[in-house]
Amino acid sequence: MILAFREKFNKQFSKEQYENFLAELQKGYPEIPFRVAETPIFVPAALKEKLIAAGEEIINVIKQPDFKQLTEASIPPEWNVPNENKQPHFLTFDFGICKNEDGELSPMLIEMQGFPSLYGFQHHLADTFKKSYDIDPKVDYFLNGFDQEQYVTLLKTVIIGDHEVHEVALMDVDAPNQKTAIDFLVTQKLLGIKILALEDIKRVGRQLFYEENGKQIQLKRIYNRLIFDEVANRTDLFGSSFDPRAELDVEWVTHPNWFYRISKYTIPFLKSEFVPETHFLHELKSIPADLEHYVLKPLFSFAGMGVIIDVTKKDIENVTDPHNWILQRKVQYEPAVQSPTGGVKAEIRMMYLWPDDGEPQLCMNLARLSRGKMIGVRYNADFDWVGGTVAFMEK
């Protein structure tokens, strides 16, 4: 996107250099199970400012006094967790890079989450790009004036809060075997917190404990990476440990209900040049005649699962639970990143941290490159110059 930086990078690129970069990225960690792209993205100031403006518009809606009322129906009753706090601790907004009517690169919202993303790994990835390639100092992956020290300090504030490190743990089901385990390990290295599988945590009354060196240690704050959608069919899951939906003396970072409140469910409430036309399916008055320009998405799915790209009238009529689906106008990605073999589509995730009693702070980003119909890594397995990466944005 910044032509001079792109041409310089492509000219200097070699397969050997890429392999050395991957080796450096994985040094001291298990093999990464998802594809990391060959290149970062170089984002010009004009596009960066649009990304920031788009994020601010969404945050203004989330901060409305009636936002919880608007999104109350987003939380499935069977997964409603008590003692919800007043704000999420993480916000991530995914924007496809498109062209607007004036022919300028512009972001369009694809997805949003009030749930932590790769806040550890993205810092590690971007830092490894800087060490492995000649990245111009006129661009940076940090935003809003952050540097490494300030970022890690804020991350500690958000995740650990006022507690001792041993009283806080990152938690997921079968945590060591998740695809994002490298993010867990980088986070542990940055913050010193434990990584616990759900079954490592035991409940005694309202309190939670884990065992270390034969001692029972009370867990007072959970950095939650468990997504209920992924364990909906595991009816046995909470039998041997604890049920997160119980009344517990524990703080959540972030509380599980925010995963549902800030999600595809929120998009129909957003009206912006950076947000595609989106309707709850049960509120649709008539089926559009030009369905080829729309995509049908389940509200409760993860990593693009269940999305119908080539929608037909029959697809809509066959939906038995329309209140759990949205119909969204397709976003036309611009192949704006030039690889040695042609243009590649890009998506940029703007990542915010929201400390208790503070304000949301934009601090860094995640990016994905794609040649497939969808952006996710699983849809680009047979291509090169695709996968997870990071954007270096013009200062």
C-alpha positions as a Python dict, from the first residue, in 0.01 Angstrom:
ca = {
    (1, 'M'): (0, 0, 0),
    (2, 'I'): (292, 234, 66),
    (3, 'L'): (437, 169, -275),
    (4, 'A'): (802, 250, -201),
    (5, 'F'): (810, 20, 104),
    (6, 'R'): (629, -257, -81),
    (7, 'E'): (866, -246, -378),
    (8, 'K'): (1169, -244, -149),
    (9, 'F'): (1040, -541, 52),
    (10, 'N'): (948, -747, -254),
    (11, 'K'): (1280, -677, -423),
    (12, 'Q'): (1476, -795, -119),
    (13, 'F'): (1252, -1093, -40),
    (14, 'S'): (1380, -1449, -65),
    (15, 'K'): (1242, -1786, 41),
    (16, 'E'): (1550, -1840, 257),
    (17, 'Q'): (1491, -1513, 438),
    (18, 'Y'): (1128, -1613, 501),
    (19, 'E'): (1234, -1950, 642),
    (20, 'N'): (1485, -1778, 870),
    (21, 'F'): (1210, -1543, 985),
    (22, 'L'): (981, -1837, 1070),
    (23, 'A'): (1264, -2011, 1257),
    (24, 'E'): (1323, -1697, 1463),
    (25, 'L'): (949, -1660, 1526),
    (26, 'Q'): (919, -2015, 1660),
    (27, 'K'): (1245, -2021, 1856),
    (28, 'G'): (1168, -2147, 2205),
    (29, 'Y'): (804, -2219, 2120),
    (30, 'P'): (613, -2517, 1976),
    (31, 'E'): (556, -2522, 1601),
    (32, 'I'): (292, -2270, 1495),
    (33, 'P'): (-9, -2461, 1357),
    (34, 'F'): (-138, -2177, 1137),
    (35, 'R'): (18, -2007, 836),
    (36, 'V'): (215, -1688, 891),
    (37, 'A'): (238, -1471, 581),
    (38, 'E'): (562, -1383, 406),
    (39, 'T'): (515, -1011, 451),
    (40, 'P'): (374, -741, 675),
    (41, 'I'): (138, -477, 533),
    (42, 'F'): (256, -117, 492),
    (43, 'V'): (-40, 113, 560),
    (44, 'P'): (-38, 480, 449),
    (45, 'A'): (-148, 755, 686),
    (46, 'A'): (-476, 823, 501),
    (47, 'L'): (-596, 463, 545),
    (48, 'K'): (-470, 453, 903),
    (49, 'E'): (-681, 758, 988),
    (50, 'K'): (-991, 596, 838),
    (51, 'L'): (-930, 280, 1040),
    (52, 'I'): (-901, 489, 1358),
    (53, 'A'): (-1216, 688, 1275),
    (54, 'A'): (-1411, 369, 1203),
    (55, 'G'): (-1309, 223, 1537),
    (56, 'E'): (-1406, 539, 1724),
    (57, 'E'): (-1754, 533, 1568),
    (58, 'I'): (-1810, 177, 1690),
    (59, 'I'): (-1682, 257, 2040),
    (60, 'N'): (-1925, 550, 2062),
    (61, 'V'): (-2211, 303, 2013),
    (62, 'I'): (-2068, 57, 2270),
    (63, 'K'): (-2040, 339, 2524),
    (64, 'Q'): (-2406, 442, 2483),
    (65, 'P'): (-2599, 414, 2813),
    (66, 'D'): (-2852, 176, 2654),
    (67, 'F'): (-2596, -59, 2491),
    (68, 'K'): (-2654, -342, 2739),
    (69, 'Q'): (-3030, -310, 2685),
    (70, 'L'): (-2981, -322, 2306),
    (71, 'T'): (-2770, -637, 2326),
    (72, 'E'): (-2944, -827, 2607),
    (73, 'A'): (-3093, -1078, 2362),
    (74, 'S'): (-2747, -1157, 2224),
    (75, 'I'): (-2657, -1377, 2523),
    (76, 'P'): (-2790, -1734, 2496),
    (77, 'P'): (-2974, -1806, 2826),
    (78, 'E'): (-2779, -2129, 2874),
    (79, 'W'): (-2447, -1941, 2858),
    (80, 'N'): (-2534, -1632, 3061),
    (81, 'V'): (-2266, -1585, 3328),
    (82, 'P'): (-2355, -1393, 3648),
    (83, 'N'): (-2177, -1088, 3791),
    (84, 'E'): (-2115, -916, 3459),
    (85, 'N'): (-1899, -606, 3486),
    (86, 'K'): (-1975, -269, 3324),
    (87, 'Q'): (-1731, -292, 3031),
    (88, 'P'): (-1526, -534, 2823),
    (89, 'H'): (-1148, -532, 2868),
    (90, 'F'): (-1075, -603, 2501),
    (91, 'L'): (-1219, -475, 2174),
    (92, 'T'): (-1117, -605, 1832),
    (93, 'F'): (-1263, -477, 1505),
    (94, 'D'): (-1187, -653, 1175),
    (95, 'F'): (-1193, -438, 863),
    (96, 'G'): (-1166, -554, 505),
    (97, 'I'): (-954, -321, 290),
    (98, 'C'): (-1170, -203, 0),
    (99, 'K'): (-1204, 88, -241),
    (100, 'N'): (-1468, 354, -181),
    (101, 'E'): (-1665, 543, -444),
    (102, 'D'): (-1376, 789, -485),
    (103, 'G'): (-1134, 507, -564),
    (104, 'E'): (-953, 544, -231),
    (105, 'L'): (-858, 256, -3),
    (106, 'S'): (-1108, 241, 280),
    (107, 'P'): (-1199, -3, 560),
    (108, 'M'): (-1528, -193, 582),
    (109, 'L'): (-1626, -371, 901),
    (110, 'I'): (-1635, -751, 876),
    (111, 'E'): (-1642, -873, 1235),
    (112, 'M'): (-1607, -744, 1590),
    (113, 'Q'): (-1541, -900, 1929),
    (114, 'G'): (-1541, -802, 2293),
    (115, 'F'): (-1296, -1084, 2352),
    (116, 'P'): (-916, -1109, 2363),
    (117, 'S'): (-731, -1177, 2042),
    (118, 'L'): (-359, -1249, 1999),
    (119, 'Y'): (-242, -966, 2223),
    (120, 'G'): (80, -1147, 2309),
    (121, 'F'): (163, -1313, 1979),
    (122, 'Q'): (105, -1004, 1762),
    (123, 'H'): (368, -812, 1955),
    (124, 'H'): (609, -1105, 1916),
    (125, 'L'): (527, -1140, 1544),
    (126, 'A'): (578, -772, 1466),
    (127, 'D'): (900, -756, 1667),
    (128, 'T'): (1031, -1058, 1475),
    (129, 'F'): (948, -891, 1143),
    (130, 'K'): (1151, -590, 1257),
    (131, 'K'): (1447, -809, 1352),
    (132, 'S'): (1432, -1017, 1033),
    (133, 'Y'): (1367, -751, 769),
    (134, 'D'): (1468, -392, 702),
    (135, 'I'): (1149, -218, 819),
    (136, 'D'): (1155, 160, 773),
    (137, 'P'): (1132, 352, 1105),
    (138, 'K'): (866, 578, 947),
    (139, 'V'): (613, 301, 1014),
    (140, 'D'): (517, 111, 1330),
    (141, 'Y'): (281, -165, 1441),
    (142, 'F'): (202, 14, 1765),
    (143, 'L'): (-67, 282, 1752),
    (144, 'N'): (-176, 576, 1963),
    (145, 'G'): (182, 657, 2068),
    (146, 'F'): (246, 322, 2235),
    (147, 'D'): (588, 161, 2253),
    (148, 'Q'): (685, -182, 2386),
    (149, 'E'): (725, -77, 2749),
    (150, 'Q'): (398, 117, 2758),
    (151, 'Y'): (212, -166, 2587),
    (152, 'V'): (332, -438, 2825),
    (153, 'T'): (255, -212, 3123),
    (154, 'L'): (-104, -159, 3003),
    (155, 'L'): (-144, -529, 2925),
    (156, 'K'): (-40, -609, 3283),
    (157, 'T'): (-281, -350, 3420),
    (158, 'V'): (-571, -493, 3220),
    (159, 'I'): (-505, -863, 3280),
    (160, 'I'): (-354, -871, 3629),
    (161, 'G'): (-527, -567, 3778),
    (162, 'D'): (-463, -519, 4151),
    (163, 'H'): (-381, -886, 4214),
    (164, 'E'): (-61, -1078, 4267),
    (165, 'V'): (63, -1261, 3957),
    (166, 'H'): (2, -1605, 4109),
    (167, 'E'): (-364, -1513, 4170),
    (168, 'V'): (-428, -1465, 3796),
    (169, 'A'): (-426, -1727, 3520),
    (170, 'L'): (-500, -1758, 3151),
    (171, 'M'): (-771, -2023, 3111),
    (172, 'D'): (-901, -2224, 2816),
    (173, 'V'): (-1029, -2575, 2764),
    (174, 'D'): (-727, -2799, 2694),
    (175, 'A'): (-513, -2481, 2678),
    (176, 'P'): (-178, -2639, 2575),
    (177, 'N'): (-331, -2791, 2260),
    (178, 'Q'): (-517, -2489, 2127),
    (179, 'K'): (-414, -2347, 1789),
    (180, 'T'): (-341, -2020, 1965),
    (181, 'A'): (-117, -2184, 2228),
    (182, 'I'): (180, -1975, 2112),
    (183, 'D'): (-13, -1663, 2211),
    (184, 'F'): (-72, -1816, 2555),
    (185, 'L'): (300, -1885, 2592),
    (186, 'V'): (408, -1538, 2476),
    (187, 'T'): (157, -1385, 2717),
    (188, 'Q'): (296, -1598, 3000),
    (189, 'K'): (647, -1480, 2915),
    (190, 'L'): (538, -1115, 2913),
    (191, 'L'): (326, -1122, 3229),
    (192, 'G'): (437, -1424, 3432),
    (193, 'I'): (84, -1564, 3474),
    (194, 'K'): (-13, -1932, 3476),
    (195, 'I'): (-172, -2110, 3180),
    (196, 'L'): (-447, -2342, 3303),
    (197, 'A'): (-676, -2585, 3128),
    (198, 'L'): (-1033, -2578, 3252),
    (199, 'E'): (-982, -2911, 3430),
    (200, 'D'): (-686, -2769, 3628),
    (201, 'I'): (-924, -2544, 3823),
    (202, 'K'): (-1127, -2677, 4114),
    (203, 'R'): (-1417, -2515, 4294),
    (204, 'V'): (-1457, -2506, 4671),
    (205, 'G'): (-1777, -2324, 4760),
    (206, 'R'): (-1763, -1995, 4568),
    (207, 'Q'): (-1383, -1996, 4539),
    (208, 'L'): (-1155, -2140, 4272),
    (209, 'F'): (-816, -2306, 4324),
    (210, 'Y'): (-533, -2460, 4126),
    (211, 'E'): (-250, -2675, 4254),
    (212, 'E'): (119, -2586, 4238),
    (213, 'N'): (397, -2780, 4411),
    (214, 'G'): (141, -2960, 4623),
    (215, 'K'): (-19, -2635, 4745),
    (216, 'Q'): (-369, -2507, 4671),
    (217, 'I'): (-357, -2150, 4539),
    (218, 'Q'): (-671, -1939, 4514),
    (219, 'L'): (-747, -1805, 4169),
    (220, 'K'): (-893, -1456, 4195),
    (221, 'R'): (-889, -1334, 3834),
    (222, 'I'): (-924, -1531, 3509),
    (223, 'Y'): (-785, -1415, 3176),
    (224, 'N'): (-1061, -1593, 2989),
    (225, 'R'): (-987, -1752, 2652),
    (226, 'L'): (-1270, -2007, 2666),
    (227, 'I'): (-1529, -1960, 2391),
    (228, 'F'): (-1859, -2126, 2484),
    (229, 'D'): (-1953, -2172, 2117),
    (230, 'E'): (-1662, -2413, 2081),
    (231, 'V'): (-1768, -2633, 2373),
    (232, 'A'): (-2146, -2623, 2329),
    (233, 'N'): (-2162, -2998, 2264),
    (234, 'R'): (-1929, -3094, 2551),
    (235, 'T'): (-2196, -3177, 2805),
    (236, 'D'): (-1940, -3347, 3029),
    (237, 'L'): (-1695, -3059, 3027),
    (238, 'F'): (-1779, -2891, 3357),
    (239, 'G'): (-1831, -3209, 3555),
    (240, 'S'): (-1476, -3256, 3681),
    (241, 'S'): (-1380, -2889, 3726),
    (242, 'F'): (-1599, -2584, 3769),
    (243, 'D'): (-1887, -2435, 3575),
    (244, 'P'): (-1813, -2074, 3472),
    (245, 'R'): (-2185, -1999, 3493),
    (246, 'A'): (-2195, -2055, 3870),
    (247, 'E'): (-2190, -1780, 4132),
    (248, 'L'): (-1816, -1746, 4197),
    (249, 'D'): (-1580, -1517, 4385),
    (250, 'V'): (-1364, -1450, 4080),
    (251, 'E'): (-1302, -1160, 3841),
    (252, 'W'): (-1323, -1217, 3467),
    (253, 'V'): (-1094, -1058, 3208),
    (254, 'T'): (-1303, -1023, 3010),
    (255, 'H'): (-1643, -1135, 3137),
    (256, 'P'): (-1780, -1408, 2905),
    (257, 'N'): (-2104, -1219, 2831),
    (258, 'W'): (-1913, -956, 2635),
    (259, 'F'): (-1822, -1217, 2373),
    (260, 'Y'): (-2189, -1217, 2276),
    (261, 'R'): (-2272, -850, 2329),
    (262, 'I'): (-1991, -726, 2103),
    (263, 'S'): (-2015, -955, 1804),
    (264, 'K'): (-2200, -990, 1475),
    (265, 'Y'): (-2511, -919, 1685),
    (266, 'T'): (-2396, -557, 1726),
    (267, 'I'): (-2342, -481, 1357),
    (268, 'P'): (-2708, -408, 1260),
    (269, 'F'): (-2706, -126, 1515),
    (270, 'L'): (-2412, 46, 1343),
    (271, 'K'): (-2472, 307, 1074),
    (272, 'S'): (-2151, 426, 912),
    (273, 'E'): (-1974, 455, 580),
    (274, 'F'): (-1735, 193, 722),
    (275, 'V'): (-2009, -64, 802),
    (276, 'P'): (-2189, -269, 534),
    (277, 'E'): (-2569, -279, 531),
    (278, 'T'): (-2667, -551, 779),
    (279, 'H'): (-3007, -691, 886),
    (280, 'F'): (-3123, -938, 1147),
    (281, 'L'): (-3283, -1209, 936),
    (282, 'H'): (-3601, -1219, 1146),
    (283, 'E'): (-3647, -843, 1089),
    (284, 'L'): (-3602, -863, 711),
    (285, 'K'): (-3921, -732, 548),
    (286, 'S'): (-3843, -882, 206),
    (287, 'I'): (-3564, -1086, 49),
    (288, 'P'): (-3341, -863, -169),
    (289, 'A'): (-3362, -931, -542),
    (290, 'D'): (-2983, -902, -575),
    (291, 'L'): (-2889, -1177, -327),
    (292, 'E'): (-2560, -1228, -510),
    (293, 'H'): (-2444, -911, -331),
    (294, 'Y'): (-2516, -1047, 17),
    (295, 'V'): (-2369, -1300, 260),
    (296, 'L'): (-2563, -1498, 521),
    (297, 'K'): (-2396, -1536, 861),
    (298, 'P'): (-2491, -1719, 1181),
    (299, 'L'): (-2464, -1493, 1485),
    (300, 'F'): (-2303, -1760, 1697),
    (301, 'S'): (-2011, -1911, 1510),
    (302, 'F'): (-1634, -1884, 1522),
    (303, 'A'): (-1365, -1839, 1254),
    (304, 'G'): (-1613, -1810, 967),
    (305, 'M'): (-1789, -2141, 1031),
    (306, 'G'): (-2142, -2166, 885),
    (307, 'V'): (-2115, -1857, 666),
    (308, 'I'): (-2298, -1887, 331),
    (309, 'I'): (-2123, -1673, 71),
    (310, 'D'): (-2331, -1754, -238),
    (311, 'V'): (-2674, -1702, -86),
    (312, 'T'): (-2995, -1822, -248),
    (313, 'K'): (-3357, -1753, -160),
    (314, 'K'): (-3387, -2117, -56),
    (315, 'D'): (-3096, -2077, 190),
    (316, 'I'): (-3288, -1801, 365),
    (317, 'E'): (-3618, -1986, 361),
    (318, 'N'): (-3449, -2295, 509),
    (319, 'V'): (-3324, -2109, 816),
    (320, 'T'): (-3530, -2234, 1111),
    (321, 'D'): (-3397, -1983, 1365),
    (322, 'P'): (-3382, -1648, 1176),
    (323, 'H'): (-3326, -1452, 1498),
    (324, 'N'): (-2981, -1615, 1511),
    (325, 'W'): (-2873, -1500, 1163),
    (326, 'I'): (-2781, -1179, 984),
    (327, 'L'): (-2791, -1091, 615),
    (328, 'Q'): (-2507, -859, 523),
    (329, 'R'): (-2411, -684, 203),
    (330, 'K'): (-2092, -835, 66),
    (331, 'V'): (-1771, -646, 108),
    (332, 'Q'): (-1557, -626, -205),
    (333, 'Y'): (-1198, -658, -93),
    (334, 'E'): (-939, -473, -300),
    (335, 'P'): (-629, -683, -382),
    (336, 'A'): (-421, -394, -250),
    (337, 'V'): (-108, -579, -134),
    (338, 'Q'): (124, -660, -425),
    (339, 'S'): (296, -997, -401),
    (340, 'P'): (551, -1118, -661),
    (341, 'T'): (262, -1299, -833),
    (342, 'G'): (-18, -1043, -813),
    (343, 'G'): (-253, -864, -578),
    (344, 'V'): (-358, -1006, -241),
    (345, 'K'): (-662, -911, -32),
    (346, 'A'): (-611, -782, 320),
    (347, 'E'): (-798, -751, 647),
    (348, 'I'): (-680, -546, 944),
    (349, 'R'): (-790, -597, 1305),
    (350, 'M'): (-766, -291, 1526),
    (351, 'M'): (-695, -403, 1884),
    (352, 'Y'): (-792, -208, 2195),
    (353, 'L'): (-728, -256, 2566),
    (354, 'W'): (-987, -119, 2811),
    (355, 'P'): (-861, -102, 3172),
    (356, 'D'): (-1103, -107, 3465),
    (357, 'D'): (-1244, 243, 3523),
    (358, 'G'): (-1048, 369, 3222),
    (359, 'E'): (-1106, 435, 2853),
    (360, 'P'): (-1055, 204, 2553),
    (361, 'Q'): (-705, 249, 2414),
    (362, 'L'): (-605, 152, 2061),
    (363, 'C'): (-264, -3, 2091),
    (364, 'M'): (-180, -244, 1809),
    (365, 'N'): (-317, -452, 1522),
    (366, 'L'): (-342, -787, 1351),
    (367, 'A'): (-365, -843, 976),
    (368, 'R'): (-451, -1127, 741),
    (369, 'L'): (-373, -1179, 376),
    (370, 'S'): (-594, -1386, 148),
    (371, 'R'): (-631, -1511, -206),
    (372, 'G'): (-933, -1730, -124),
    (373, 'K'): (-1304, -1650, -105),
    (374, 'M'): (-1270, -1587, 268),
    (375, 'I'): (-993, -1432, 471),
    (376, 'G'): (-941, -1696, 742),
    (377, 'V'): (-624, -1906, 745),
    (378, 'R'): (-821, -2226, 690),
    (379, 'Y'): (-950, -2092, 355),
    (380, 'N'): (-601, -2019, 216),
    (381, 'A'): (-412, -2338, 287),
    (382, 'D'): (-295, -2391, -72),
    (383, 'F'): (-161, -2041, -142),
    (384, 'D'): (155, -1847, -65),
    (385, 'W'): (176, -1482, 45),
    (386, 'V'): (-132, -1541, 262),
    (387, 'G'): (-196, -1594, 632),
    (388, 'G'): (-158, -1407, 957),
    (389, 'T'): (59, -1097, 967),
    (390, 'V'): (71, -742, 1103),
    (391, 'A'): (34, -392, 961),
    (392, 'F'): (312, -136, 994),
    (393, 'M'): (133, 198, 971),
    (394, 'E'): (274, 532, 867),
    (395, 'K'): (345, 751, 1171),
}
